[in-house]
Amino acid sequence: MTEQQASQPSTSTGHPELVGYVDAWWQAIDDLTGLLEELPSEAWAAPTDLPGWDVHAVVAHTAHLESLLAGTAHDDVEVGELEHVRSPMQVFTEQGVAARRERDADDLLQEIRQSATSRRTALLEDPPSDPDAPAPGAFGALGWTQRTLLRNRPLDVWMHEQDVRRAVGRPGNLRSPAATHTIGYLSDSLGLVLAKRVGAAPGTTLVLTVDDLAPRSFEVGEDGRGRSLPEPPAEPTATIELDREAFTVLAGGRQAPHPAGVRVAGDQELAARVLAAMAVTP
């Protein structure tokens, strides 16, 4: 990303929530491309935690989505029979990767830069103002709103940066705006995990702390639904403390965290069930 691109002013009007998502996404793009520029050519073949995908495939996927958002047509190509492709949405995703399989690293980086810059320019000229408006293109066809799309983009880009970092042995960037956004976003699902996936009884409470971030508290209501609590209960049923890396790999469905990154208290069996069900991304 050029100095001129990186120094473009932040969106100054529009809906504040959406503007925050856009700014976090833009920074995530800069962080990802900066990392990729430093990788030796052999690193692009390193396998990632995502089944069937190496670093090249992860970057191709990111290029595909950023290209769609910039208005480029989807690549409708054959992907063949692949073990990790089991749904129409996964076929759609894999098509973007397959269409870029023979393209080199510089080409993919250039596509991400150009597509993201084009999209950023459009958002600066016409800032998003309605969170409930349909998302553009294929994303709107999925039923996504602008809020859903713009909230997902920093998560997706940062999670894939982390996929690359683990694959090539270069951990870091766990405290960026996109990192904090992603941790908060994934934490929102803990009420659902506690009530539906774990099946905890009404009145069960859980406190989650991720590193230095404010604790998040959840409860199963009398209606059996999980909900967020404004304050931690005096005596929660269970507490779970995770460092940022441990939470990312676990809630992101990537791998089991290193035991050193996980601490639990209270109902040990409940905490173990929550940890086992915590993966909330595909």
CYANA upper distance limits for C-alpha pairs under 8 A (distance plus 0.5 A):
  1 MET  CA      5 GLN  CA      6.82
  1 MET  CA      6 ALA  CA      7.06
  1 MET  CA     30 ASP  CA      6.90
  1 MET  CA     33 THR  CA      7.51
  1 MET  CA     34 GLY  CA      7.96
  1 MET  CA    113 ARG  CA      6.73
  2 THR  CA      6 ALA  CA      6.73
  3 GLU  CA      7 SER  CA      6.62
  4 GLN  CA      8 GLN  CA      7.07
  5 GLN  CA    117 THR  CA      7.66
  6 ALA  CA     30 ASP  CA      7.88
 10 SER  CA     23 ASP  CA      7.17
 10 SER  CA    124 LEU  CA      8.17
 11 THR  CA     19 VAL  CA      6.70
 11 THR  CA     22 VAL  CA      8.49
 11 THR  CA     23 ASP  CA      7.99
 11 THR  CA    123 LEU  CA      7.90
 11 THR  CA    124 LEU  CA      5.91
 11 THR  CA    127 PRO  CA      7.24
 12 SER  CA     19 VAL  CA      8.33
 12 SER  CA    124 LEU  CA      8.46
 13 THR  CA     19 VAL  CA      8.20
 13 THR  CA    127 PRO  CA      6.69
 14 GLY  CA     18 LEU  CA      7.95
 14 GLY  CA     19 VAL  CA      7.06
 14 GLY  CA    127 PRO  CA      5.42
 14 GLY  CA    128 PRO  CA      5.83
 14 GLY  CA    129 SER  CA      4.98
 15 HIS  CA     19 VAL  CA      6.58
 15 HIS  CA    127 PRO  CA      8.25
 15 HIS  CA    128 PRO  CA      6.77
 15 HIS  CA    129 SER  CA      4.97
 15 HIS  CA    130 ASP  CA      7.24
 15 HIS  CA    131 PRO  CA      7.99
 16 PRO  CA     20 GLY  CA      6.70
 17 GLU  CA     21 TYR  CA      7.09
 18 LEU  CA     22 VAL  CA      6.76
 18 LEU  CA    128 PRO  CA      6.97
 18 LEU  CA    129 SER  CA      7.86
 18 LEU  CA    131 PRO  CA      7.45
 18 LEU  CA    146 GLN  CA      8.46
 18 LEU  CA    147 ARG  CA      7.01
 18 LEU  CA    150 LEU  CA      7.09
 18 LEU  CA    151 ARG  CA      8.02
 19 VAL  CA     23 ASP  CA      6.72
 19 VAL  CA    127 PRO  CA      8.04
 19 VAL  CA    128 PRO  CA      7.70
 20 GLY  CA     24 ALA  CA      6.70
 21 TYR  CA     25 TRP  CA      6.63
 21 TYR  CA    150 LEU  CA      6.21
 21 TYR  CA    151 ARG  CA      6.03
 21 TYR  CA    153 ARG  CA      8.28
 21 TYR  CA    154 PRO  CA      7.34
 22 VAL  CA     26 TRP  CA      6.68
 22 VAL  CA    150 LEU  CA      6.87
 22 VAL  CA    154 PRO  CA      8.24
 23 ASP  CA     27 GLN  CA      6.80
 24 ALA  CA     28 ALA  CA      6.65
 24 ALA  CA    154 PRO  CA      6.24
 24 ALA  CA    177 PRO  CA      6.17
 24 ALA  CA    178 ALA  CA      5.67
 24 ALA  CA    181 HIS  CA      8.19
 25 TRP  CA     29 ILE  CA      6.71
 25 TRP  CA    150 LEU  CA      8.50
 25 TRP  CA    153 ARG  CA      6.37
 25 TRP  CA    154 PRO  CA      4.53
 25 TRP  CA    155 LEU  CA      8.31
 25 TRP  CA    157 VAL  CA      7.73
 25 TRP  CA    178 ALA  CA      7.22
 26 TRP  CA     30 ASP  CA      6.94
 26 TRP  CA    116 ALA  CA      8.22
 26 TRP  CA    120 ARG  CA      8.00
 26 TRP  CA    154 PRO  CA      8.19
 27 GLN  CA     31 ASP  CA      6.68
 27 GLN  CA    177 PRO  CA      8.08
 27 GLN  CA    178 ALA  CA      7.87
 28 ALA  CA     32 LEU  CA      6.56
 28 ALA  CA    154 PRO  CA      6.58
 28 ALA  CA    157 VAL  CA      6.61
 28 ALA  CA    158 TRP  CA      6.26
 28 ALA  CA    177 PRO  CA      8.44
 28 ALA  CA    178 ALA  CA      6.48
 29 ILE  CA     33 THR  CA      6.62
 29 ILE  CA    116 ALA  CA      8.07
 29 ILE  CA    157 VAL  CA      7.14
 29 ILE  CA    158 TRP  CA      8.49
 30 ASP  CA     34 GLY  CA      6.45
 31 ASP  CA     35 LEU  CA      6.79
 31 ASP  CA    161 GLU  CA      8.34
 32 LEU  CA     36 LEU  CA      6.75
 32 LEU  CA    157 VAL  CA      7.84
 32 LEU  CA    158 TRP  CA      7.80
 32 LEU  CA    161 GLU  CA      5.91
 33 THR  CA     37 GLU  CA      6.60
 33 THR  CA    109 LEU  CA      7.21
 33 THR  CA    113 ARG  CA      8.32
 34 GLY  CA     38 GLU  CA      7.36
 35 LEU  CA     39 LEU  CA      7.38
 35 LEU  CA    161 GLU  CA      8.43
 36 LEU  CA    109 LEU  CA      8.30
 39 LEU  CA     43 ALA  CA      6.67
 39 LEU  CA     44 TRP  CA      8.08
 40 PRO  CA     44 TRP  CA      8.05
 41 SER  CA    105 ALA  CA      8.35
 42 GLU  CA     46 ALA  CA      7.98
 43 ALA  CA     55 VAL  CA      7.77
 43 ALA  CA    168 VAL  CA      6.77
 44 TRP  CA     54 ASP  CA      7.39
 44 TRP  CA     55 VAL  CA      5.33
 44 TRP  CA     56 HIS  CA      5.56
 44 TRP  CA    105 ALA  CA      8.30
 45 ALA  CA     54 ASP  CA      6.06
 45 ALA  CA     55 VAL  CA      6.41
 45 ALA  CA     56 HIS  CA      6.85
 46 ALA  CA     54 ASP  CA      5.82
 46 ALA  CA     55 VAL  CA      6.26
 46 ALA  CA    167 ALA  CA      6.41
 46 ALA  CA    168 VAL  CA      7.13
 47 PRO  CA     52 GLY  CA      8.38
 47 PRO  CA     53 TRP  CA      6.74
 47 PRO  CA     54 ASP  CA      4.54
 47 PRO  CA     55 VAL  CA      6.85
 47 PRO  CA    167 ALA  CA      6.60
 48 THR  CA     53 TRP  CA      6.57
 48 THR  CA     54 ASP  CA      5.69
 48 THR  CA     55 VAL  CA      6.86
 48 THR  CA    163 ASP  CA      6.52
 48 THR  CA    164 VAL  CA      7.25
 48 THR  CA    166 ARG  CA      7.78
 48 THR  CA    167 ALA  CA      5.54
 49 ASP  CA     53 TRP  CA      8.30
 49 ASP  CA    163 ASP  CA      7.15
 49 ASP  CA    167 ALA  CA      8.00
 49 ASP  CA    254 ARG  CA      6.11
 49 ASP  CA    255 GLN  CA      7.61
 50 LEU  CA     54 ASP  CA      8.34
 50 LEU  CA    163 ASP  CA      8.38
 50 LEU  CA    254 ARG  CA      7.40
 51 PRO  CA     84 HIS  CA      6.56
 52 GLY  CA     84 HIS  CA      7.01
 53 TRP  CA     57 ALA  CA      5.71
 53 TRP  CA     58 VAL  CA      6.87
 54 ASP  CA     58 VAL  CA      6.95
 55 VAL  CA     59 VAL  CA      6.76
 55 VAL  CA    163 ASP  CA      8.41
 55 VAL  CA    164 VAL  CA      6.35
 55 VAL  CA    167 ALA  CA      7.77
 56 HIS  CA     60 ALA  CA      6.55
 56 HIS  CA    101 ARG  CA      8.32
 56 HIS  CA    105 ALA  CA      7.94
 57 ALA  CA     61 HIS  CA      6.57
 57 ALA  CA     97 VAL  CA      6.25
 57 ALA  CA    101 ARG  CA      7.80
 58 VAL  CA     62 THR  CA      6.90
 58 VAL  CA     97 VAL  CA      8.39
 58 VAL  CA    160 HIS  CA      7.09
 58 VAL  CA    163 ASP  CA      8.43
 58 VAL  CA    164 VAL  CA      8.14
 59 VAL  CA     63 ALA  CA      6.65
 59 VAL  CA    108 LEU  CA      7.52
 59 VAL  CA    109 LEU  CA      8.49
 59 VAL  CA    160 HIS  CA      8.39
 60 ALA  CA     64 HIS  CA      6.60
 60 ALA  CA     96 GLY  CA      7.44
 60 ALA  CA     97 VAL  CA      5.68
 60 ALA  CA    100 ARG  CA      6.50
 60 ALA  CA    101 ARG  CA      8.03
 60 ALA  CA    108 LEU  CA      6.93
 61 HIS  CA     65 LEU  CA      6.93
 61 HIS  CA     93 THR  CA      7.55
 61 HIS  CA     94 GLU  CA      8.19
 61 HIS  CA     96 GLY  CA      6.47
 61 HIS  CA     97 VAL  CA      5.78
 62 THR  CA     66 GLU  CA      6.67
 62 THR  CA    112 ILE  CA      7.75
 62 THR  CA    157 VAL  CA      7.48
 62 THR  CA    160 HIS  CA      8.44
 63 ALA  CA     67 SER  CA      6.41
 63 ALA  CA    108 LEU  CA      6.84
 63 ALA  CA    109 LEU  CA      8.17
 63 ALA  CA    111 GLU  CA      6.53
 63 ALA  CA    112 ILE  CA      5.41
 63 ALA  CA    115 SER  CA      8.37
 64 HIS  CA     68 LEU  CA      6.77
 64 HIS  CA     74 HIS  CA      8.37
 64 HIS  CA     96 GLY  CA      5.72
 64 HIS  CA     97 VAL  CA      7.70
 65 LEU  CA     69 LEU  CA      6.79
 65 LEU  CA     96 GLY  CA      8.42
 66 GLU  CA     70 ALA  CA      6.77
 66 GLU  CA    112 ILE  CA      6.76
 66 GLU  CA    115 SER  CA      6.12
 66 GLU  CA    116 ALA  CA      6.48
 67 SER  CA     71 GLY  CA      7.02
 67 SER  CA     72 THR  CA      5.96
 67 SER  CA     73 ALA  CA      8.49
 67 SER  CA    111 GLU  CA      7.68
 67 SER  CA    112 ILE  CA      7.65
 67 SER  CA    115 SER  CA      5.69
 67 SER  CA    116 ALA  CA      8.16
 68 LEU  CA     72 THR  CA      5.48
 68 LEU  CA     73 ALA  CA      6.81
 68 LEU  CA     74 HIS  CA      6.96
 68 LEU  CA    137 GLY  CA      8.27
 68 LEU  CA    138 ALA  CA      8.43
 69 LEU  CA    115 SER  CA      8.06
 69 LEU  CA    119 ARG  CA      7.17
 69 LEU  CA    136 PRO  CA      8.01
 69 LEU  CA    137 GLY  CA      8.13
 70 ALA  CA    115 SER  CA      5.82
 70 ALA  CA    116 ALA  CA      7.53
 70 ALA  CA    118 SER  CA      6.55
 70 ALA  CA    119 ARG  CA      5.64
 71 GLY  CA    137 GLY  CA      8.40
 74 HIS  CA     96 GLY  CA      7.81
 75 ASP  CA     95 GLN  CA      6.68
 75 ASP  CA     96 GLY  CA      6.35
 75 ASP  CA     99 ALA  CA      6.86
 76 ASP  CA     92 PHE  CA      8.50
 76 ASP  CA     95 GLN  CA      6.87
 77 VAL  CA     95 GLN  CA      6.24
 77 VAL  CA     98 ALA  CA      7.90
 77 VAL  CA     99 ALA  CA      7.19
 78 GLU  CA     95 GLN  CA      7.39
 78 GLU  CA     98 ALA  CA      8.41
 79 VAL  CA     91 VAL  CA      7.78
 79 VAL  CA     94 GLU  CA      7.26
 79 VAL  CA     95 GLN  CA      6.57
 79 VAL  CA     98 ALA  CA      6.83
 81 GLU  CA     85 VAL  CA      8.09
 82 LEU  CA     86 ARG  CA      8.46
 85 VAL  CA     90 GLN  CA      5.85
 85 VAL  CA     91 VAL  CA      6.57
 85 VAL  CA     94 GLU  CA      7.95
 86 ARG  CA     90 GLN  CA      6.87
 86 ARG  CA     91 VAL  CA      7.91
 87 SER  CA     91 VAL  CA      6.78
 88 PRO  CA     92 PHE  CA      6.75
 89 MET  CA     93 THR  CA      6.75
 90 GLN  CA     94 GLU  CA      6.47
 91 VAL  CA     95 GLN  CA      6.58
 92 PHE  CA     96 GLY  CA      7.51
 93 THR  CA     97 VAL  CA      7.46
 94 GLU  CA     98 ALA  CA      6.55
 95 GLN  CA     99 ALA  CA      6.54
 96 GLY  CA    100 ARG  CA      7.14
 97 VAL  CA    101 ARG  CA      6.69
100 ARG  CA    108 LEU  CA      8.43
103 ARG  CA    107 ASP  CA      6.72
103 ARG  CA    108 LEU  CA      7.30
104 ASP  CA    108 LEU  CA      6.97
105 ALA  CA    109 LEU  CA      6.64
106 ASP  CA    110 GLN  CA      6.55
107 ASP  CA    111 GLU  CA      6.73
108 LEU  CA    112 ILE  CA      6.81
109 LEU  CA    113 ARG  CA      6.69
110 GLN  CA    114 GLN  CA      6.50
111 GLU  CA    115 SER  CA      6.37
112 ILE  CA    116 ALA  CA      6.36
113 ARG  CA    117 THR  CA      6.46
114 GLN  CA    118 SER  CA      6.58
115 SER  CA    119 ARG  CA      6.69
116 ALA  CA    120 ARG  CA      6.43
117 THR  CA    121 THR  CA      6.52
118 SER  CA    122 ALA  CA      6.84
119 ARG  CA    123 LEU  CA      6.76
120 ARG  CA    124 LEU  CA      6.67
121 THR  CA    125 GLU  CA      6.73
122 ALA  CA    126 ASP  CA      6.51
122 ALA  CA    127 PRO  CA      8.30
123 LEU  CA    127 PRO  CA      5.30
123 LEU  CA    128 PRO  CA      7.19
128 PRO  CA    146 GLN  CA      8.20
130 ASP  CA    146 GLN  CA      7.69
131 PRO  CA    145 THR  CA      7.11
131 PRO  CA    146 GLN  CA      5.66
131 PRO  CA    147 ARG  CA      5.13
132 ASP  CA    145 THR  CA      5.76
132 ASP  CA    146 GLN  CA      6.57
132 ASP  CA    147 ARG  CA      6.95
133 ALA  CA    145 THR  CA      5.92
133 ALA  CA    146 GLN  CA      6.13
134 PRO  CA    140 GLY  CA      5.76
134 PRO  CA    143 GLY  CA      7.72
134 PRO  CA    144 TRP  CA      6.70
134 PRO  CA    145 THR  CA      4.88
134 PRO  CA    146 GLN  CA      6.29
135 ALA  CA    139 PHE  CA      6.17
135 ALA  CA    140 GLY  CA      4.77
135 ALA  CA    143 GLY  CA      8.37
135 ALA  CA    144 TRP  CA      6.14
135 ALA  CA    145 THR  CA      5.24
135 ALA  CA    146 GLN  CA      5.11
135 ALA  CA    148 THR  CA      8.46
135 ALA  CA    149 LEU  CA      6.93
136 PRO  CA    140 GLY  CA      5.70
136 PRO  CA    146 GLN  CA      8.39
137 GLY  CA    141 ALA  CA      7.09
138 ALA  CA    142 LEU  CA      7.09
139 PHE  CA    143 GLY  CA      7.41
139 PHE  CA    144 TRP  CA      6.20
139 PHE  CA    149 LEU  CA      7.67
140 GLY  CA    144 TRP  CA      5.45
140 GLY  CA    145 THR  CA      7.04
144 TRP  CA    148 THR  CA      6.19
144 TRP  CA    149 LEU  CA      6.85
145 THR  CA    149 LEU  CA      6.76
146 GLN  CA    150 LEU  CA      6.41
147 ARG  CA    151 ARG  CA      6.26
148 THR  CA    152 ASN  CA      6.59
149 LEU  CA    153 ARG  CA      6.86
150 LEU  CA    154 PRO  CA      8.06
151 ARG  CA    155 LEU  CA      7.72
152 ASN  CA    156 ASP  CA      6.53
153 ARG  CA    157 VAL  CA      6.65
154 PRO  CA    158 TRP  CA      6.40
154 PRO  CA    178 ALA  CA      5.98
154 PRO  CA    181 HIS  CA      8.07
154 PRO  CA    182 THR  CA      7.77
155 LEU  CA    159 MET  CA      6.39
155 LEU  CA    178 ALA  CA      6.99
155 LEU  CA    179 ALA  CA      8.09
155 LEU  CA    181 HIS  CA      7.65
155 LEU  CA    182 THR  CA      5.50
156 ASP  CA    160 HIS  CA      6.73
157 VAL  CA    161 GLU  CA      6.74
158 TRP  CA    162 GLN  CA      6.77
158 TRP  CA    178 ALA  CA      6.63
158 TRP  CA    179 ALA  CA      7.07
158 TRP  CA    182 THR  CA      8.27
159 MET  CA    163 ASP  CA      6.75
159 MET  CA    248 THR  CA      8.45
159 MET  CA    252 GLY  CA      8.21
160 HIS  CA    164 VAL  CA      6.74
161 GLU  CA    165 ARG  CA      6.72
162 GLN  CA    166 ARG  CA      6.65
162 GLN  CA    171 PRO  CA      7.98
162 GLN  CA    172 GLY  CA      8.50
163 ASP  CA    167 ALA  CA      6.70
164 VAL  CA    168 VAL  CA      6.73
165 ARG  CA    169 GLY  CA      6.28
165 ARG  CA    170 ARG  CA      5.23
165 ARG  CA    171 PRO  CA      5.78
165 ARG  CA    172 GLY  CA      7.92
166 ARG  CA    170 ARG  CA      6.76
166 ARG  CA    171 PRO  CA      6.64
173 ASN  CA    179 ALA  CA      8.01
174 LEU  CA    179 ALA  CA      6.11
174 LEU  CA    180 THR  CA      8.31
174 LEU  CA    244 ARG  CA      7.11
174 LEU  CA    245 GLU  CA      7.72
175 ARG  CA    179 ALA  CA      6.10
175 ARG  CA    180 THR  CA      6.74
176 SER  CA    180 THR  CA      6.88
177 PRO  CA    181 HIS  CA      6.58
178 ALA  CA    182 THR  CA      6.45
179 ALA  CA    183 ILE  CA      6.73
180 THR  CA    184 GLY  CA      6.73
181 HIS  CA    185 TYR  CA      6.57
182 THR  CA    186 LEU  CA      6.56
183 ILE  CA    187 SER  CA      6.48
183 ILE  CA    210 VAL  CA      8.49
183 ILE  CA    244 ARG  CA      8.29
183 ILE  CA    247 PHE  CA      8.10
183 ILE  CA    248 THR  CA      7.61
184 GLY  CA    188 ASP  CA      6.96
185 TYR  CA    189 SER  CA      8.19
186 LEU  CA    190 LEU  CA      8.30
186 LEU  CA    251 ALA  CA      7.10
186 LEU  CA    252 GLY  CA      8.39
186 LEU  CA    280 VAL  CA      7.45
187 SER  CA    216 ARG  CA      8.11
188 ASP  CA    228 SER  CA      8.39
189 SER  CA    193 VAL  CA      6.80
189 SER  CA    280 VAL  CA      7.64
190 LEU  CA    194 LEU  CA      6.46
190 LEU  CA    218 PHE  CA      7.58
190 LEU  CA    226 GLY  CA      8.37
190 LEU  CA    278 MET  CA      7.80
191 GLY  CA    195 ALA  CA      6.66
191 GLY  CA    218 PHE  CA      6.02
191 GLY  CA    219 GLU  CA      7.22
191 GLY  CA    220 VAL  CA      7.77
191 GLY  CA    225 ARG  CA      8.12
191 GLY  CA    226 GLY  CA      4.61
191 GLY  CA    227 ARG  CA      5.60
191 GLY  CA    228 SER  CA      6.86
192 LEU  CA    196 LYS  CA      6.02
192 LEU  CA    197 ARG  CA      7.47
192 LEU  CA    225 ARG  CA      7.75
192 LEU  CA    226 GLY  CA      5.80
192 LEU  CA    227 ARG  CA      8.11
193 VAL  CA    197 ARG  CA      5.33
193 VAL  CA    198 VAL  CA      6.56
193 VAL  CA    226 GLY  CA      8.31
193 VAL  CA    274 VAL  CA      7.29
193 VAL  CA    277 ALA  CA      7.04
193 VAL  CA    278 MET  CA      6.96
194 LEU  CA    198 VAL  CA      5.65
194 LEU  CA    199 GLY  CA      6.92
194 LEU  CA    200 ALA  CA      6.46
194 LEU  CA    206 LEU  CA      8.41
194 LEU  CA    218 PHE  CA      8.47
194 LEU  CA    219 GLU  CA      8.37
194 LEU  CA    220 VAL  CA      7.71
194 LEU  CA    226 GLY  CA      6.96
194 LEU  CA    274 VAL  CA      6.90
195 ALA  CA    199 GLY  CA      5.37
195 ALA  CA    200 ALA  CA      5.80
195 ALA  CA    201 ALA  CA      7.98
195 ALA  CA    220 VAL  CA      6.25
195 ALA  CA    224 GLY  CA      6.89
195 ALA  CA    225 ARG  CA      6.17
195 ALA  CA    226 GLY  CA      5.49
196 LYS  CA    200 ALA  CA      8.09
196 LYS  CA    225 ARG  CA      7.97
196 LYS  CA    226 GLY  CA      8.20
197 ARG  CA    277 ALA  CA      6.93
198 VAL  CA    273 ARG  CA      6.74
198 VAL  CA    274 VAL  CA      6.79
198 VAL  CA    277 ALA  CA      7.50
200 ALA  CA    204 THR  CA      6.79
200 ALA  CA    220 VAL  CA      7.51
200 ALA  CA    270 LEU  CA      8.49
201 ALA  CA    220 VAL  CA      7.19
201 ALA  CA    224 GLY  CA      7.70
202 PRO  CA    219 GLU  CA      8.20
202 PRO  CA    220 VAL  CA      5.28
202 PRO  CA    221 GLY  CA      5.64
202 PRO  CA    222 GLU  CA      5.59
202 PRO  CA    223 ASP  CA      7.92
202 PRO  CA    224 GLY  CA      6.27
203 GLY  CA    219 GLU  CA      6.82
203 GLY  CA    220 VAL  CA      5.92
203 GLY  CA    221 GLY  CA      6.51
203 GLY  CA    222 GLU  CA      7.50
204 THR  CA    219 GLU  CA      6.13
204 THR  CA    220 VAL  CA      5.98
204 THR  CA    236 PRO  CA      8.21
204 THR  CA    237 THR  CA      6.44
205 THR  CA    217 SER  CA      7.76
205 THR  CA    218 PHE  CA      6.08
205 THR  CA    219 GLU  CA      4.85
205 THR  CA    220 VAL  CA      7.14
205 THR  CA    233 PRO  CA      8.01
205 THR  CA    236 PRO  CA      5.68
205 THR  CA    237 THR  CA      5.58
205 THR  CA    238 ALA  CA      7.22
206 LEU  CA    217 SER  CA      6.22
206 LEU  CA    218 PHE  CA      5.67
206 LEU  CA    219 GLU  CA      6.91
206 LEU  CA    236 PRO  CA      6.24
206 LEU  CA    237 THR  CA      6.45
206 LEU  CA    238 ALA  CA      5.62
206 LEU  CA    239 THR  CA      6.15
206 LEU  CA    240 ILE  CA      8.22
207 VAL  CA    215 PRO  CA      7.04
207 VAL  CA    216 ARG  CA      6.18
207 VAL  CA    217 SER  CA      4.92
207 VAL  CA    218 PHE  CA      6.90
207 VAL  CA    232 PRO  CA      7.04
207 VAL  CA    236 PRO  CA      7.12
207 VAL  CA    238 ALA  CA      7.07
207 VAL  CA    239 THR  CA      5.18
207 VAL  CA    240 ILE  CA      6.82
208 LEU  CA    215 PRO  CA      6.08
208 LEU  CA    216 ARG  CA      5.61
208 LEU  CA    217 SER  CA      6.79
208 LEU  CA    239 THR  CA      6.44
208 LEU  CA    240 ILE  CA      5.49
208 LEU  CA    241 GLU  CA      6.45
208 LEU  CA    242 LEU  CA      8.44
209 THR  CA    213 LEU  CA      7.23
209 THR  CA    214 ALA  CA      7.20
209 THR  CA    215 PRO  CA      4.97
209 THR  CA    216 ARG  CA      6.85
209 THR  CA    239 THR  CA      8.39
209 THR  CA    240 ILE  CA      6.83
209 THR  CA    241 GLU  CA      5.23
209 THR  CA    242 LEU  CA      6.87
210 VAL  CA    214 ALA  CA      8.16
210 VAL  CA    215 PRO  CA      7.63
210 VAL  CA    241 GLU  CA      6.34
210 VAL  CA    242 LEU  CA      5.41
210 VAL  CA    243 ASP  CA      5.97
210 VAL  CA    244 ARG  CA      6.51
210 VAL  CA    247 PHE  CA      7.51
211 ASP  CA    241 GLU  CA      7.77
211 ASP  CA    242 LEU  CA      6.65
211 ASP  CA    243 ASP  CA      5.21
211 ASP  CA    244 ARG  CA      6.44
215 PRO  CA    232 PRO  CA      7.96
216 ARG  CA    228 SER  CA      8.03
216 ARG  CA    229 LEU  CA      8.12
216 ARG  CA    231 GLU  CA      8.45
216 ARG  CA    232 PRO  CA      7.75
217 SER  CA    228 SER  CA      6.32
217 SER  CA    229 LEU  CA      5.68
217 SER  CA    230 PRO  CA      7.66
217 SER  CA    231 GLU  CA      7.10
217 SER  CA    232 PRO  CA      5.79
217 SER  CA    233 PRO  CA      8.08
218 PHE  CA    226 GLY  CA      7.25
218 PHE  CA    227 ARG  CA      6.05
218 PHE  CA    228 SER  CA      4.95
218 PHE  CA    229 LEU  CA      5.85
219 GLU  CA    226 GLY  CA      6.10
219 GLU  CA    227 ARG  CA      5.99
219 GLU  CA    228 SER  CA      6.94
219 GLU  CA    229 LEU  CA      7.27
220 VAL  CA    224 GLY  CA      6.27
220 VAL  CA    225 ARG  CA      5.94
220 VAL  CA    226 GLY  CA      4.92
220 VAL  CA    227 ARG  CA      6.87
221 GLY  CA    225 ARG  CA      5.97
221 GLY  CA    226 GLY  CA      6.73
221 GLY  CA    227 ARG  CA      7.63
232 PRO  CA    236 PRO  CA      7.98
236 PRO  CA    266 GLY  CA      7.90
237 THR  CA    266 GLY  CA      6.33
237 THR  CA    267 ASP  CA      6.40
238 ALA  CA    264 VAL  CA      7.74
238 ALA  CA    265 ALA  CA      6.23
238 ALA  CA    266 GLY  CA      4.93
238 ALA  CA    267 ASP  CA      5.55
238 ALA  CA    268 GLN  CA      7.65
238 ALA  CA    270 LEU  CA      7.43
238 ALA  CA    271 ALA  CA      6.55
239 THR  CA    264 VAL  CA      6.07
239 THR  CA    265 ALA  CA      5.68
239 THR  CA    266 GLY  CA      6.81
239 THR  CA    271 ALA  CA      7.64
240 ILE  CA    262 VAL  CA      7.77
240 ILE  CA    263 ARG  CA      6.37
240 ILE  CA    264 VAL  CA      5.06
240 ILE  CA    265 ALA  CA      7.19
240 ILE  CA    271 ALA  CA      7.28
241 GLU  CA    262 VAL  CA      6.33
241 GLU  CA    263 ARG  CA      5.51
241 GLU  CA    264 VAL  CA      6.70
242 LEU  CA    246 ALA  CA      6.34
242 LEU  CA    247 PHE  CA      6.22
242 LEU  CA    261 GLY  CA      5.96
242 LEU  CA    262 VAL  CA      5.26
242 LEU  CA    263 ARG  CA      6.97
243 ASP  CA    247 PHE  CA      6.72
243 ASP  CA    261 GLY  CA      5.76
243 ASP  CA    262 VAL  CA      7.49
244 ARG  CA    248 THR  CA      6.58
245 GLU  CA    249 VAL  CA      6.84
245 GLU  CA    257 PRO  CA      8.16
245 GLU  CA    261 GLY  CA      8.11
246 ALA  CA    250 LEU  CA      6.64
246 ALA  CA    256 ALA  CA      8.28
246 ALA  CA    257 PRO  CA      5.19
246 ALA  CA    258 HIS  CA      7.21
246 ALA  CA    261 GLY  CA      5.99
246 ALA  CA    262 VAL  CA      7.46
247 PHE  CA    251 ALA  CA      6.23
247 PHE  CA    252 GLY  CA      8.28
247 PHE  CA    257 PRO  CA      7.96
248 THR  CA    252 GLY  CA      5.98
248 THR  CA    254 ARG  CA      8.49
249 VAL  CA    253 GLY  CA      6.53
249 VAL  CA    254 ARG  CA      5.31
249 VAL  CA    255 GLN  CA      5.89
249 VAL  CA    256 ALA  CA      7.18
249 VAL  CA    257 PRO  CA      6.79
250 LEU  CA    254 ARG  CA      6.69
250 LEU  CA    255 GLN  CA      6.47
250 LEU  CA    256 ALA  CA      6.30
250 LEU  CA    257 PRO  CA      6.68
250 LEU  CA    275 LEU  CA      8.11
250 LEU  CA    278 MET  CA      6.96
250 LEU  CA    279 ALA  CA      6.24
251 ALA  CA    278 MET  CA      5.66
251 ALA  CA    279 ALA  CA      4.62
251 ALA  CA    280 VAL  CA      6.08
251 ALA  CA    281 THR  CA      7.53
252 GLY  CA    279 ALA  CA      5.98
252 GLY  CA    280 VAL  CA      6.66
252 GLY  CA    281 THR  CA      5.75
252 GLY  CA    282 PRO  CA      8.27
253 GLY  CA    278 MET  CA      8.31
253 GLY  CA    279 ALA  CA      4.95
253 GLY  CA    280 VAL  CA      7.18
253 GLY  CA    281 THR  CA      6.60
253 GLY  CA    282 PRO  CA      7.55
257 PRO  CA    261 GLY  CA      7.16
257 PRO  CA    262 VAL  CA      7.95
258 HIS  CA    262 VAL  CA      7.84
264 VAL  CA    268 GLN  CA      7.36
264 VAL  CA    271 ALA  CA      7.16
265 ALA  CA    271 ALA  CA      8.35
266 GLY  CA    271 ALA  CA      8.49
267 ASP  CA    271 ALA  CA      6.76
268 GLN  CA    272 ALA  CA      6.63
269 GLU  CA    273 ARG  CA      6.81
270 LEU  CA    274 VAL  CA      6.75
271 ALA  CA    275 LEU  CA      6.68
272 ALA  CA    276 ALA  CA      6.67
273 ARG  CA    277 ALA  CA      6.80
274 VAL  CA    278 MET  CA      6.36
